[in-house]
Amino acid sequence: MFFKQYRFPYIGWQCILRFIPRFIFISNINIQGFKNIFFSVSSGCYSQVIEVYKDLNLIGIRLSSGVKKILHEETIVTLGRNNNIFQKYSILGSYS
């Protein structure tokens, strides 16, 4: 299991959704097989694992807006909330 192999999982680690226990904050949810489908990517967004369907290989998550989604357990996620702490320093489209 993910948390037994690594004793201290750090915020910002990417892992497969199957190894995450219930009620942990996750972000940057990337659905495998589809290039443009992402959830919880904006600043301050998060999701939580709320249900695990082991017989169907599905996991239910709740987005920060309260919407519930059911995803495959092989979905790649990032542990923790999405901060974007350096977003105020980025300047897009500037030429100097």
C-alpha positions as CSV (number, residue, x, y, z in Angstrom):
1,M,0.0,0.0,0.0
2,F,1.2,3.5,-0.7
3,F,1.2,4.8,2.8
4,K,2.9,1.7,4.2
5,Q,5.7,1.9,1.7
6,Y,6.4,5.6,2.3
7,R,6.0,6.4,6.0
8,F,5.4,10.2,5.5
9,P,3.5,11.1,2.3
10,Y,4.2,14.7,1.5
11,I,1.9,17.3,0.1
12,G,2.4,17.7,-3.6
13,W,3.2,14.1,-4.3
14,Q,1.4,12.6,-7.3
15,C,0.0,9.1,-6.9
16,I,-2.8,6.8,-8.1
17,L,-6.2,7.4,-6.5
18,R,-6.5,3.7,-5.5
19,F,-3.8,4.2,-2.7
20,I,-5.4,7.2,-1.1
21,P,-7.6,6.6,2.1
22,R,-10.9,8.3,2.6
23,F,-11.3,12.0,3.5
24,I,-7.8,13.1,2.3
25,F,-7.6,16.4,0.4
26,I,-6.5,15.9,-3.2
27,S,-6.2,18.2,-6.3
28,N,-5.1,18.2,-9.9
29,I,-7.2,15.2,-10.9
30,N,-6.1,13.9,-14.3
31,I,-8.4,11.3,-15.9
32,Q,-6.3,8.7,-17.8
33,G,-7.0,8.3,-21.5
34,F,-8.5,11.8,-21.9
35,K,-6.0,14.6,-22.4
36,N,-8.2,17.6,-21.6
37,I,-10.2,16.4,-18.6
38,F,-9.0,17.9,-15.3
39,F,-10.7,18.6,-12.0
40,S,-9.6,20.8,-9.0
41,V,-6.9,22.7,-10.9
42,S,-7.7,26.3,-9.9
43,S,-6.2,28.1,-6.8
44,G,-7.7,26.9,-3.5
45,C,-9.6,24.0,-5.1
46,Y,-9.6,20.6,-3.5
47,S,-11.5,17.3,-3.6
48,Q,-12.0,14.5,-1.1
49,V,-12.3,10.7,-1.5
50,I,-15.7,9.9,0.0
51,E,-16.6,6.3,-1.3
52,V,-14.6,3.3,-2.5
53,Y,-16.2,0.7,-4.7
54,K,-13.6,-2.1,-4.6
55,D,-15.8,-4.6,-6.6
56,L,-16.2,-2.1,-9.5
57,N,-12.7,-0.5,-9.3
58,L,-14.3,2.9,-8.9
59,I,-13.9,5.7,-6.3
60,G,-16.3,8.4,-5.5
61,I,-15.0,11.9,-4.9
62,R,-16.5,15.2,-3.8
63,L,-15.3,18.4,-5.4
64,S,-14.9,21.7,-3.5
65,S,-18.2,22.9,-5.1
66,G,-20.1,19.9,-3.6
67,V,-20.5,18.0,-6.9
68,K,-19.9,14.3,-6.5
69,K,-18.0,12.4,-9.3
70,I,-17.2,8.7,-9.7
71,L,-13.8,8.0,-11.2
72,H,-11.7,5.0,-12.1
73,E,-9.1,4.0,-9.4
74,E,-6.2,4.4,-11.8
75,T,-6.7,8.2,-12.0
76,I,-3.6,10.3,-11.1
77,V,-4.0,12.9,-8.4
78,T,-1.9,15.2,-6.3
79,L,-2.0,15.2,-2.5
80,G,-3.1,18.4,-0.8
81,R,-4.9,21.6,-1.9
82,N,-3.9,23.5,-4.9
83,N,-2.1,26.7,-3.8
84,N,-0.5,28.4,-6.8
85,I,1.5,30.5,-4.4
86,F,3.7,32.0,-7.1
87,Q,0.8,32.9,-9.4
88,K,1.0,36.6,-8.4
89,Y,4.6,36.7,-9.7
90,S,3.8,35.3,-13.2
91,I,3.2,37.8,-16.0
92,L,1.6,36.3,-19.1
93,G,1.9,37.9,-22.6
94,S,4.5,40.5,-21.5
95,Y,7.4,41.6,-23.6
96,S,10.1,43.8,-22.2
